[in-house]
Amino acid sequence: MAKVILLFCSMSGNTEEIAEIIETSISNHGLEVCKFQLDMEDIKVTDLLDYKAILFGTYTWGDGDIPYELEDFYDDMEEIDLTGKVVALFGSCDSMYPDYGGAIDTFAERFKERGASDILYHLKVDLTPDDDDVKRCQQFAEDFVEQLNIYAE
C-alpha cells in the first residue's frame, strides 16, 4: 500500500478545510495518509522521501506570493530529488488578486524542478469551499488516487 503525505499551510482555515476533505476521500480508498500542517508541525523536506505520493496545499499571500512560513521549506526543496513521486497541489485562493493562487503555481514549478514524475492539475478554491468546491475536492482526491494507481502498476 502506498503511503501518502498530505502537507498544508493554512492561515484562515480554508486550506485546512480543503485538506480535510481530500484526506477523507483518499482514506476511503484504504490508503495510508499522513497529514501535517507545515506551519504548526516539525516536518523537514527530507521527510518527503519516505512517501510515494505527495499532496501539497498552500494559501497564496498577497499578489501571488508564497506564505512567509513556507519560505524555508521552499528553499530547502533545492536540495532534494523527488524523481518518481506523484504530486498534486491544492489551496485556497482569493480571486480579488490578479495572480490567482500564485503560490500553488510556484510550488508546482519547484516540484517539477526537483523531478516529481507527475503533477496533477492544481486545485484552486476561491476562499472558503462551498458545496460545489467540496465536490471538486472529492474529485481531485479521486483523480489523485487514480494517478497513484497508474504509477503503481
C-alpha positions as CSV (number, residue, x, y, z in Angstrom):
1,M,0.0,0.0,0.0
2,A,1.3,3.4,-1.0
3,K,1.9,5.9,1.8
4,V,0.7,9.4,1.0
5,I,1.9,12.5,2.8
6,L,-0.5,15.4,2.9
7,L,1.2,18.7,3.8
8,F,-0.6,22.0,4.0
9,C,-0.3,25.6,5.3
10,S,-3.4,27.5,6.2
11,M,-3.9,31.0,7.6
12,S,-7.7,31.4,7.7
13,G,-8.6,27.7,7.9
14,N,-9.7,27.4,4.3
15,T,-6.8,25.4,3.0
16,E,-7.1,23.2,6.1
17,E,-10.7,22.5,5.3
18,I,-9.7,21.5,1.8
19,A,-7.0,19.3,3.1
20,E,-9.5,17.5,5.4
21,I,-11.9,16.9,2.5
22,I,-9.1,15.4,0.4
23,E,-7.8,13.3,3.3
24,T,-11.2,11.8,3.9
25,S,-11.7,11.0,0.3
26,I,-8.3,9.4,-0.1
27,S,-8.6,7.4,3.2
28,N,-11.9,5.9,1.9
29,H,-9.7,4.1,-0.7
30,G,-7.7,2.4,2.0
31,L,-4.6,4.5,1.5
32,E,-2.5,5.5,4.5
33,V,-2.5,9.3,4.7
34,C,-0.1,11.1,7.0
35,K,-1.2,14.7,7.4
36,F,1.0,17.6,8.6
37,Q,0.3,21.3,9.0
38,L,3.6,22.8,7.8
39,D,3.3,26.0,9.9
40,M,2.5,24.0,13.1
41,E,4.4,20.7,13.0
42,D,8.1,20.0,12.6
43,I,8.4,18.5,9.2
44,K,11.5,18.6,7.0
45,V,11.8,18.4,3.2
46,T,13.7,15.2,3.5
47,D,10.6,13.6,5.1
48,L,9.0,13.7,1.6
49,L,11.4,10.9,0.6
50,D,9.5,8.4,2.8
51,Y,6.4,8.6,0.7
52,K,5.4,7.5,-2.8
53,A,2.9,10.4,-3.2
54,I,2.7,14.0,-2.0
55,L,-0.4,16.2,-1.7
56,F,0.7,19.8,-1.0
57,G,-1.6,22.6,0.0
58,T,-1.0,26.3,0.5
59,Y,-2.7,29.6,0.5
60,T,-1.4,32.5,-1.5
61,W,-0.2,35.6,0.2
62,G,-0.8,39.0,-1.3
63,D,-0.4,39.1,-5.0
64,G,0.9,35.6,-5.7
65,D,3.5,35.2,-3.0
66,I,4.2,32.0,-1.1
67,P,3.4,32.4,2.6
68,Y,6.3,33.5,4.8
69,E,6.1,30.4,6.9
70,L,6.8,28.2,3.8
71,E,9.8,30.2,2.5
72,D,12.4,28.0,4.3
73,F,10.6,24.8,3.1
74,Y,10.6,26.1,-0.4
75,D,14.3,27.0,-0.2
76,D,15.2,23.6,1.3
77,M,13.5,21.8,-1.6
78,E,16.5,22.8,-3.7
79,E,18.4,20.0,-2.0
80,I,16.0,17.1,-2.7
81,D,15.4,14.7,-5.5
82,L,11.7,13.9,-5.9
83,T,12.1,11.7,-9.0
84,G,9.3,9.2,-9.2
85,K,7.0,11.0,-6.7
86,V,3.3,11.5,-7.6
87,V,2.4,15.1,-6.6
88,A,-0.8,17.1,-6.5
89,L,-1.2,20.7,-5.3
90,F,-4.2,22.5,-3.9
91,G,-5.1,25.6,-1.9
92,S,-7.4,28.4,-1.1
93,C,-7.0,31.5,-3.3
94,D,-8.5,34.9,-3.5
95,S,-10.0,36.0,-6.8
96,M,-9.6,39.6,-5.8
97,Y,-5.9,39.4,-6.7
98,P,-4.7,39.2,-10.3
99,D,-2.3,36.3,-9.6
100,Y,-4.9,33.8,-8.5
101,G,-3.3,31.1,-6.5
102,G,0.3,32.1,-7.4
103,A,1.8,30.2,-4.5
104,I,0.4,26.9,-5.7
105,D,1.9,27.5,-9.2
106,T,5.3,28.5,-7.6
107,F,5.4,25.3,-5.6
108,A,4.3,23.2,-8.6
109,E,7.3,24.6,-10.6
110,R,9.6,23.7,-7.7
111,F,8.2,20.1,-7.5
112,K,8.8,19.8,-11.3
113,E,12.3,21.2,-11.0
114,R,13.1,18.6,-8.3
115,G,12.0,15.7,-10.6
116,A,8.4,14.9,-9.5
117,S,7.1,12.5,-12.1
118,D,3.6,13.6,-12.3
119,I,2.0,16.8,-11.2
120,L,-1.8,16.8,-11.4
121,Y,-3.8,19.9,-12.2
122,H,-3.8,22.4,-9.4
123,L,-7.0,22.6,-7.3
124,K,-7.7,26.2,-6.6
125,V,-10.7,27.1,-4.4
126,D,-11.8,30.7,-4.1
127,L,-11.7,31.4,-0.3
128,T,-14.0,29.0,1.7
129,P,-15.1,25.8,0.0
130,D,-18.8,25.9,-0.9
131,D,-20.8,22.7,-1.9
132,D,-19.5,22.7,-5.4
133,D,-16.0,23.1,-4.2
134,V,-16.4,20.2,-1.8
135,K,-17.3,18.1,-4.9
136,R,-14.3,19.4,-6.8
137,C,-12.1,18.5,-3.8
138,Q,-13.5,15.0,-3.7
139,Q,-13.0,14.6,-7.5
140,F,-9.4,15.9,-7.1
141,A,-8.8,13.2,-4.5
142,E,-10.3,10.6,-6.8
143,D,-8.1,11.7,-9.7
144,F,-5.1,11.6,-7.4
145,V,-5.8,8.0,-6.3
146,E,-6.3,7.0,-10.0
147,Q,-3.0,8.6,-10.9
148,L,-1.3,6.8,-8.0
149,N,-2.7,3.5,-9.1
150,I,-1.4,4.1,-12.6
151,Y,2.1,4.6,-11.2
152,A,1.8,1.5,-9.0
153,E,1.2,-0.8,-12.0
